Amino acid sequence: MNLAVRDVRHHAGRFVLTSVGIGLLLMIVMGMGGIYRGLIHEATLLVDRVGADLWVVQGSTRGPFAEVSRLPANLEDRVRAVPGVAVARRFVSHTFQREHQGRALRLVVQGLSWPEDRGDWAPLVAGRPLRQAHFEMIADQSLQLPLGERVRLGKDMYEVVGLTRGMVGSGGDGLAFLTVSDAMAVQFDVPGEAVRLERAARQARLENLDLGRVTPQLSERALGPTSELPALGPPQVSAILVTLSEGADPARVAATLSTWPDVTVYSTQQQKDLLLSGMVDKARRQLGLFRALLIIISTIIIALIIYTLTLDKIRDIALLKLIGARNRVIIGLIFQQALLMGVLGYALAWWLGGFAFPHFPRLVVIETADLVQLAFIVLGISMLASLLGIGKALNVEANTVLAT
């Protein structure tokens, strides 16, 4: 190690700059793995937090996170009547982008089944849960909405009464919690002109029917709100969340619900598996490919650097051979330098990542297992990269130093 350290000291500037470059490259490799784990965490966060045992979704669909799922809101009452069901809640979730105070505000509106669910389970860092059935919201800090801020969603203003941290949707957008009725009002909001045109078209269709000509009083009903028409159902929800009674058999309750032809039932784990195999799968494979390419590139770069450093020491290596140094001394010199470069680059990657990763737009989750795995990868890279320089050094003739 003495020869390697002395050589590093002799070329300290070049060695440090090279190690910094390798450290930045390894930081990106580390970040790729962290971004992948962050994707999984964000994608499954809401499923884990809501605390449901079973998810009842539209029949022959995979649930609201994979595709469109529509269920009548009164299905909640049917589910609640099944033996073993303690709580049944409506689930509404959709993404919006609005203009707020001159900036784009993109958020995931999450409906809470008021009054049973007031958002007490959300990790509040400031404020309080919902206390009113309308016009209050809990927002994540990533939305940059302070307590007391009033935000227009649809035709109404909603006041921020609570703040959460780290509550984001599968796309990384911050969550905003409203009551289910408010969330549905926002989701199905349309401009006033569109409502007027729809009512006029409804009346025109009625007048062309015999029923409309026989009972002209229906025209007055046709011009009223859609929710007051008995033939039309209320707005639909995305899913029904089921919490089982203590001691209830999940398989038995799921089997009972599965006999209903209009719904499909998933456990929480099945819902997570469907979410990860669909929405996150391609991103996972793409990040894995980039990570593998970066590891290959890192190996090539370190190998070329070690080879260049070896070329600069050709006369020194020849002199060592001339005075009788064994091959293992020369191999140790090159291998130890490659190892030093890898260790320093890894340390810089870990240190710089601690400052940079929290400022990434998406969550970066670095686990101990990932750090250990990358440490072994860096060790393997250093060993492989040193082979090119070692091969060149061993082929150097001792009389090279005597050449003019």
Secondary structure, 3 states (H helix, E strand, C coil): CHHHHHHHHHCHHHHHHHHHHHHHHHHHHHHHHHHHHHHHHHHHHHHHHHCCCEEEEECCCCCCCCCCCCEECCHHHHHHCCCCEEEEEEEEEEEEEEEECCEEEEEEEEEECCCCCCCCCCCEEEECCCCCCCCEEEEEHHHCCCCCCEEEECCEEEEEEEEECCCECCCCCEEEEEEHHHHHHHHCCCCHHHHHHHHHHHHHHHHCCHHHHHCCCHHHHHCCCHHHCCCCCCCEECEEEEEECCCCCHHHHHHHHHCCCCEEEEEHHHHHHHHHHHCCHHHHHHHHHHHHHHHHHHHHHHHHHHHHHHHHCHHHHHHHHHCCCCHHHHHHHHHHHHHHHHHHHHHHHHHHHHHHHHHCCCCCCCCHHHHHHHHHHHHHHHHHHHHHHHHHHHCCCHHHHHCC
